[in-house]
Amino acid sequence: MEKNCITGTIEVQSFIDSERFSPYQWIVLILCFLVVAADGFDTAAIGFIAPSLIGDWGITRAALGPVMSAALVGLGIGALVAGPAADRIGRKAVLALSVFFFGVWSLASAQAGSVEALTAWRFLTGLGLGAAMPNAVTLMSEYAPARIRAVAVNAMFCGFSVGLSIGGLCAAWLIPHFGWPSVLVAGGLGPIALTAMLLVLLPESAQFMVVRKRPAEKIARVLRRISNDPRLAEGAAVTFAAADTRASGADKSSLGLIVSRPYRFGTTMLWVAYFMGLMIFYLLTNWLPTLFKDAGFSAERAALTTSLFPLGGILGNLCLGWVMDKANPRRVNACAYVLAAALVLTIGRGVSDQFWLAVLIFLTGTAVTSAVTSMSALAASFYPTKSRATGVAWMLGIGRMGAVAGAMSGGLMMSMGLQFGAVFTLLAAPAFIAAFALGALSKRDASPESGVLGQTARVPME
């Protein structure tokens, strides 16, 4: 047959970049969005049920401390472990397993009868949550054309805010009718159902399959869902290649590659920027109500103004992702951090009018949230296919330390008696450090001496 005579080589990423964003890729985006939404729901579930736990178990707020932090610790460990695993056995397998397990552990958490048991179950839930996020980022980035990659990944991350909102609405209805365990049951059944959808509908990364020398027909079958290119017809004698415009480091493990000489500087700068971004985000998320109350706001006004901080995240994610796709993404994200620094400095100098203070809080939340979220798109584009999941996962895992540092720093500042303006002024420092790290990375990659850009690795698939 004529189609058997079709020969040639298809470089997978170039092929995806040249095609329109197909309905099949929309399915990948929607599924990854749902994973992140489930992640957001389960991550925040303990916050929704905390007041009921205190009342039902007769415990103090301090006693819930280990429960509140257990999932965060698990998130960091899960991310560090899942990246190398996904680069070895596949993005889809690790993603589906992680979603299934955080659903199972959430169901188990609903049966807990003590703080100790709930802490253990929440830690295990965190392991699954931490493993899911980096693999959703990696898979989405590998199926998105380069021209819209940042906005696609950032759109996927909007699921986290949606999950938080749905969690709040569900908790408000479920707890009065069925008690606090019902929130954890909902947070478990949803991911388990989603796992079945992932197994049936979600493809493995085509780039990963090429690098791992999977059968050519299996790769072609996936790519046919994106395009009806005649070279992909059954029986066509076509080979596939994965090309990265960076050194592939074929002799190194995925973890060894991200800390090897060509990538070491960039890896460090990504870790620094993400650490600083999460430090700002979690300090403000945890301590804004207290700061406003100390500044003389009523409890209602403090809660209302604080709620403006995350509100701009969805719009900010999409806008910043769009700009990143049109310009140098590292410089764009560095500018977002500079904007965040300028905003916190402005608030720190004192804004007497509550309306303008609310506007500045909203803008600060937009800048900080979008800058932090967009770091995942930067990491996904920085590393080659061989170590992409590891690079994204380790940045997310290391960044969790910034979240802990932010929460602890806020408490330290409160204990030192620092005033509202002083706290915001100090927050400009981590924002500037993050901007400097990304600016240095951008400058380094643009230089002729950089070992990251300008090298091509092709992995043929027979």
VMD Tcl script that draws the C-alpha trace (Angstrom):
set ca {
  {0.00 0.00 0.00}
  {1.16 3.56 -0.62}
  {1.11 4.48 3.04}
  {3.71 1.78 3.71}
  {6.12 3.73 1.52}
  {5.96 6.85 3.65}
  {9.24 7.30 5.46}
  {10.98 10.01 7.42}
  {11.74 11.22 10.92}
  {9.40 13.17 13.14}
  {10.85 15.21 15.98}
  {8.05 15.05 18.52}
  {8.25 18.49 20.12}
  {8.63 20.27 16.78}
  {5.63 18.30 15.53}
  {3.50 19.37 18.51}
  {4.71 22.97 18.16}
  {3.66 23.10 14.51}
  {0.13 21.81 15.05}
  {-2.94 23.55 16.40}
  {-4.02 22.88 19.97}
  {-6.25 19.90 19.27}
  {-9.28 18.59 21.18}
  {-7.06 15.76 22.42}
  {-4.70 18.27 24.02}
  {-7.69 19.99 25.56}
  {-8.50 16.65 27.21}
  {-4.97 16.56 28.66}
  {-5.39 20.12 29.94}
  {-8.79 19.41 31.50}
  {-7.58 16.22 33.19}
  {-4.49 17.95 34.58}
  {-6.71 20.85 35.70}
  {-8.90 18.37 37.59}
  {-5.84 16.81 39.22}
  {-4.69 20.20 40.46}
  {-8.24 21.04 41.61}
  {-8.38 17.80 43.60}
  {-4.95 18.71 44.98}
  {-6.25 22.11 46.07}
  {-9.34 20.59 47.70}
  {-7.39 18.00 49.69}
  {-4.54 20.34 50.61}
  {-6.97 22.76 52.25}
  {-9.37 20.16 53.66}
  {-7.81 20.20 57.11}
  {-8.33 23.94 57.35}
  {-12.02 23.54 56.56}
  {-12.59 20.91 59.25}
  {-10.30 22.34 61.95}
  {-13.03 24.21 63.90}
  {-15.20 21.08 64.00}
  {-12.27 18.93 65.11}
  {-11.54 21.30 67.98}
  {-15.17 21.14 69.11}
  {-15.72 17.38 68.63}
  {-12.43 16.22 70.15}
  {-12.15 18.91 72.79}
  {-8.58 19.83 71.83}
  {-6.72 23.12 71.62}
  {-5.67 24.91 68.48}
  {-2.04 24.16 69.30}
  {-2.79 20.43 69.35}
  {-3.78 20.66 65.70}
  {-0.36 22.02 64.75}
  {1.11 18.62 63.78}
  {-2.02 17.78 61.78}
  {-1.86 21.08 59.91}
  {1.82 20.63 59.00}
  {1.84 16.88 58.30}
  {0.49 17.19 54.77}
  {2.97 19.98 53.97}
  {5.87 17.77 55.03}
  {4.46 14.94 52.94}
  {4.06 17.30 49.98}
  {7.76 18.10 49.99}
  {8.89 14.48 50.32}
  {6.38 13.28 47.74}
  {7.62 15.81 45.19}
  {11.28 14.88 45.72}
  {10.58 11.17 45.25}
  {8.03 11.38 42.42}
  {10.18 13.33 39.97}
  {12.92 10.71 39.49}
  {10.27 7.96 39.47}
  {8.33 9.69 36.67}
  {11.48 10.17 34.62}
  {12.10 6.43 34.93}
  {8.71 4.74 34.61}
  {6.53 7.44 33.06}
  {4.51 10.56 33.85}
  {1.09 8.94 33.45}
  {1.78 5.99 35.74}
  {3.16 8.08 38.59}
  {0.42 10.70 38.21}
  {-2.40 8.14 38.28}
  {-0.87 6.31 41.26}
  {-0.34 9.51 43.22}
  {-3.92 10.69 42.64}
  {-5.27 7.26 43.64}
  {-3.22 7.12 46.81}
  {-4.01 10.60 48.04}
  {-7.67 9.72 47.53}
  {-7.29 6.49 49.53}
  {-5.40 8.20 52.36}
  {-8.00 10.97 52.49}
  {-10.70 8.33 52.96}
  {-8.59 6.77 55.70}
  {-8.24 10.19 57.36}
  {-12.02 10.35 57.69}
  {-11.86 7.32 59.99}
  {-9.24 8.79 62.32}
  {-10.18 8.87 65.98}
  {-7.20 10.71 67.40}
  {-4.82 13.53 66.59}
  {-1.96 11.04 66.18}
  {-3.87 8.91 63.67}
  {-5.06 11.93 61.72}
  {-1.50 13.30 61.60}
  {-0.21 10.01 60.15}
  {-2.96 9.80 57.53}
  {-2.50 13.43 56.53}
  {1.23 12.85 56.07}
  {0.49 9.96 53.71}
  {-2.09 12.09 51.90}
  {0.60 14.75 51.48}
  {2.94 12.22 49.83}
  {0.36 11.64 47.11}
  {-0.42 15.33 46.76}
  {3.26 16.17 46.40}
  {3.74 13.52 43.75}
  {0.76 14.61 41.67}
  {1.54 18.28 41.08}
  {4.97 18.04 39.35}
  {3.80 15.27 37.04}
  {0.72 17.21 36.00}
  {3.01 20.16 35.21}
  {5.44 18.00 33.25}
  {2.79 16.18 31.21}
  {0.97 19.40 30.37}
  {4.17 21.17 29.34}
  {5.13 18.28 27.04}
  {1.78 18.32 25.24}
  {1.51 22.11 24.93}
  {2.95 23.84 21.85}
  {5.85 26.13 22.77}
  {3.90 29.21 21.64}
  {1.28 28.74 24.40}
  {3.12 26.53 26.90}
  {3.30 29.02 29.77}
  {-0.34 30.05 29.52}
  {-1.42 26.38 29.27}
  {0.51 25.40 32.40}
  {-0.73 28.47 34.26}
  {-4.31 27.76 33.18}
  {-3.91 24.25 34.57}
  {-2.75 25.78 37.86}
  {-5.98 27.77 38.10}
  {-7.48 24.44 39.14}
  {-5.86 24.86 42.55}
  {-7.86 28.01 43.29}
  {-11.00 26.34 41.95}
  {-10.38 23.34 44.23}
  {-9.97 25.63 47.22}
  {-13.25 27.38 46.43}
  {-15.16 24.15 45.87}
  {-13.72 22.80 49.10}
  {-15.03 25.78 51.02}
  {-18.49 25.49 49.49}
  {-18.65 21.73 50.07}
  {-17.45 22.06 53.66}
  {-20.06 24.74 54.40}
  {-22.82 22.34 53.31}
  {-21.40 18.93 54.31}
  {-20.22 19.63 57.87}
  {-23.61 20.77 59.26}
  {-25.36 17.78 57.65}
  {-22.81 14.94 57.91}
  {-19.97 16.13 60.14}
  {-16.30 16.85 59.44}
  {-15.42 13.33 58.14}
  {-17.68 13.93 55.12}
  {-15.28 16.58 53.79}
  {-12.41 14.07 53.82}
  {-14.65 11.42 52.25}
  {-15.48 13.82 49.42}
  {-11.78 14.63 49.09}
  {-11.10 10.91 48.72}
  {-13.87 9.73 46.42}
  {-13.21 12.48 43.88}
  {-9.54 11.56 43.26}
  {-10.34 7.85 43.10}
  {-12.95 8.49 40.40}
  {-10.49 10.79 38.66}
  {-7.89 8.00 38.64}
  {-10.17 5.90 36.43}
  {-10.49 8.81 34.01}
  {-6.72 9.27 33.94}
  {-6.11 5.61 33.16}
  {-8.62 5.62 30.30}
  {-8.20 9.08 28.76}
  {-4.75 10.43 29.64}
  {-1.86 9.60 27.27}
  {1.73 9.05 28.26}
  {4.09 11.79 27.20}
  {5.13 11.24 23.57}
  {8.57 12.73 24.27}
  {9.06 10.39 27.21}
  {8.09 7.38 25.08}
  {10.69 8.34 22.48}
  {13.45 8.79 25.06}
  {12.55 5.46 26.69}
  {12.44 3.71 23.29}
  {8.79 2.67 23.38}
  {7.31 1.10 20.20}
  {7.00 3.53 17.30}
  {3.38 2.52 16.63}
  {2.43 3.41 20.22}
  {3.89 6.90 19.75}
  {2.22 7.30 16.37}
  {-1.13 6.27 17.84}
  {-0.95 9.14 20.34}
  {0.20 11.71 17.79}
  {-2.61 10.71 15.41}
  {-5.02 12.04 18.03}
  {-3.36 15.45 17.60}
  {-2.97 15.52 13.80}
  {-3.94 13.50 10.72}
  {-0.45 13.91 9.26}
  {-0.04 11.17 6.58}
  {3.36 10.26 8.02}
  {1.54 8.87 11.06}
  {-0.63 6.46 9.07}
  {-0.57 2.83 10.17}
  {2.24 0.97 8.48}
  {4.22 4.11 7.59}
  {7.96 3.55 8.01}
  {8.57 6.62 10.14}
  {11.00 7.08 13.00}
  {10.62 9.41 15.97}
  {13.16 11.60 17.66}
  {13.23 13.71 20.81}
  {15.38 16.79 20.42}
  {16.25 19.18 23.22}
  {18.13 22.40 22.59}
  {20.30 21.53 25.57}
  {22.81 18.85 26.45}
  {20.99 15.58 27.13}
  {23.45 14.12 29.65}
  {22.61 10.61 28.53}
  {25.19 9.10 30.90}
  {23.65 10.68 34.03}
  {20.60 9.90 36.13}
  {17.74 12.37 36.00}
  {18.71 13.74 39.42}
  {22.39 13.83 38.52}
  {21.58 15.77 35.36}
  {19.76 18.64 37.06}
  {22.76 19.26 39.33}
  {25.39 18.64 36.65}
  {27.58 21.48 35.44}
  {25.39 22.67 32.50}
  {22.30 22.87 34.74}
  {23.68 23.49 38.24}
  {23.52 27.28 38.10}
  {20.02 27.34 36.62}
  {18.77 24.74 39.09}
  {20.09 26.82 41.98}
  {18.50 30.01 40.67}
  {15.13 28.30 40.15}
  {15.25 26.90 43.69}
  {16.13 30.30 45.15}
  {13.38 32.13 43.24}
  {10.70 29.57 44.11}
  {11.78 29.39 47.76}
  {11.54 33.17 48.08}
  {8.22 33.32 46.27}
  {6.59 30.72 48.52}
  {8.07 32.43 51.57}
  {6.22 35.64 50.67}
  {3.02 33.82 49.69}
  {2.68 31.70 52.82}
  {3.72 34.47 55.20}
  {0.98 36.72 53.87}
  {-1.58 33.91 53.55}
  {-1.08 32.83 57.17}
  {-0.55 36.17 58.88}
  {-2.51 38.83 56.97}
  {-5.60 38.57 59.21}
  {-3.43 39.04 62.30}
  {-1.56 41.95 60.73}
  {-4.78 43.71 59.82}
  {-6.28 43.13 63.24}
  {-3.15 44.53 64.92}
  {-3.42 47.55 62.61}
  {-6.85 48.33 64.04}
  {-9.15 46.57 61.56}
  {-12.28 44.85 62.80}
  {-12.32 41.06 62.50}
  {-14.82 41.29 59.63}
  {-12.80 43.94 57.76}
  {-9.56 42.00 58.31}
  {-11.09 38.81 56.85}
  {-12.61 40.66 53.90}
  {-9.39 42.48 53.00}
  {-7.35 39.28 53.40}
  {-9.68 37.47 50.99}
  {-8.60 39.88 48.25}
  {-5.03 38.55 48.34}
  {-5.64 35.25 46.46}
  {-8.56 36.60 44.42}
  {-6.43 37.90 41.55}
  {-4.52 34.65 41.16}
  {-6.58 33.19 38.32}
  {-6.51 36.31 36.13}
  {-2.87 36.93 37.03}
  {-1.86 33.39 36.09}
  {-3.42 33.63 32.64}
  {-2.12 37.13 31.91}
  {1.44 36.41 33.04}
  {1.47 33.10 31.16}
  {0.35 34.89 27.98}
  {3.11 37.49 28.33}
  {5.70 34.78 29.07}
  {4.81 33.08 25.78}
  {5.39 36.35 23.91}
  {8.66 37.45 25.54}
  {11.63 36.11 27.51}
  {9.77 34.14 30.22}
  {12.47 34.45 32.88}
  {12.69 38.21 32.51}
  {8.90 38.44 32.55}
  {8.69 36.47 35.78}
  {11.55 38.51 37.25}
  {9.52 41.64 36.49}
  {6.53 40.12 38.31}
  {8.69 39.72 41.41}
  {9.96 43.31 41.06}
  {6.35 44.46 40.84}
  {5.55 42.47 43.98}
  {8.49 44.13 45.76}
  {7.30 47.59 44.70}
  {3.77 46.86 45.92}
  {4.81 45.60 49.38}
  {7.13 48.59 49.75}
  {4.23 50.91 48.90}
  {2.01 49.21 51.48}
  {4.87 49.34 54.00}
  {5.15 53.11 53.66}
  {1.61 53.43 54.91}
  {-1.73 53.70 53.09}
  {-4.35 55.38 55.21}
  {-7.30 54.94 52.86}
  {-8.79 51.45 53.28}
  {-10.08 51.31 49.71}
  {-6.63 51.89 48.21}
  {-5.10 49.50 50.71}
  {-7.56 46.84 49.52}
  {-6.60 47.57 45.90}
  {-2.90 47.23 46.74}
  {-3.50 43.94 48.58}
  {-5.38 42.61 45.55}
  {-2.56 43.66 43.19}
  {0.08 42.22 45.51}
  {-1.75 38.91 45.60}
  {-2.02 38.93 41.82}
  {1.70 39.60 41.37}
  {2.91 37.14 44.00}
  {0.53 34.31 43.10}
  {1.17 34.52 39.35}
  {4.94 34.81 39.83}
  {5.02 31.73 42.07}
  {2.69 29.73 39.83}
  {4.67 30.55 36.69}
  {7.85 29.10 38.19}
  {6.61 25.62 37.24}
  {6.38 26.60 33.57}
  {9.92 28.01 33.78}
  {11.28 24.79 35.29}
  {9.49 22.61 32.73}
  {11.02 24.59 29.85}
  {14.51 24.63 31.41}
  {15.13 20.88 31.70}
  {15.35 18.25 28.93}
  {12.85 15.41 28.63}
  {15.14 12.96 30.44}
  {15.03 14.96 33.69}
  {12.05 17.29 33.29}
  {9.84 15.64 35.91}
  {12.74 15.52 38.36}
  {13.65 19.16 37.77}
  {10.08 20.37 38.29}
  {9.50 18.10 41.29}
  {12.69 19.06 43.10}
  {12.02 22.76 42.61}
  {8.54 22.25 44.09}
  {9.94 20.15 46.93}
  {12.71 22.59 47.83}
  {10.22 25.43 47.57}
  {8.09 23.86 50.30}
  {10.87 24.79 52.71}
  {10.14 28.39 51.72}
  {6.51 27.85 52.70}
  {7.57 26.64 56.13}
  {10.07 29.50 56.43}
  {7.36 32.01 55.55}
  {4.96 30.73 58.19}
  {7.73 30.65 60.81}
  {9.08 34.08 59.85}
  {5.63 35.58 60.26}
  {5.38 34.15 63.75}
  {8.85 35.48 64.60}
  {7.96 38.96 63.36}
  {4.76 38.93 65.40}
  {6.68 37.89 68.53}
  {9.18 40.71 67.94}
  {6.31 43.18 67.88}
  {7.00 44.43 64.34}
  {4.30 46.74 63.04}
  {2.20 46.33 59.90}
  {4.37 48.59 57.74}
  {7.67 47.03 58.87}
  {6.53 43.51 57.97}
  {5.53 44.53 54.44}
  {8.75 46.49 53.96}
  {10.83 43.45 54.92}
  {8.96 41.32 52.37}
  {10.53 43.35 49.57}
  {13.85 41.60 50.26}
  {12.82 38.05 49.23}
  {10.96 39.48 46.23}
  {14.08 41.28 45.02}
  {16.20 38.16 45.64}
  {13.80 36.08 43.51}
  {13.90 38.70 40.75}
  {17.70 38.80 40.86}
  {17.91 34.98 40.62}
  {15.72 34.85 37.51}
  {17.51 37.82 35.97}
  {20.86 36.10 36.52}
  {19.50 32.90 34.95}
  {18.23 34.79 31.93}
  {21.56 36.55 31.45}
  {23.54 33.32 31.89}
  {21.50 31.42 29.30}
  {21.85 34.25 26.80}
  {25.65 34.18 26.99}
  {27.76 32.25 24.45}
  {29.50 30.41 27.29}
  {26.31 28.83 28.54}
  {26.43 25.07 28.32}
  {22.66 24.77 28.36}
  {21.61 26.41 25.14}
  {22.79 25.63 21.69}
  {23.27 21.88 21.92}
  {20.94 19.35 20.36}
  {20.38 15.73 21.30}
  {18.42 13.41 19.07}
  {17.13 10.07 20.25}
  {15.89 7.99 17.30}
  {13.03 5.54 17.62}
  {13.14 2.66 15.26}
}
mol new
graphics top color blue
foreach p $ca { graphics top sphere $p radius 0.5 }
foreach p [lrange $ca 0 end-1] q [lrange $ca 1 end] { graphics top cylinder $p $q radius 0.2 }
display resetview
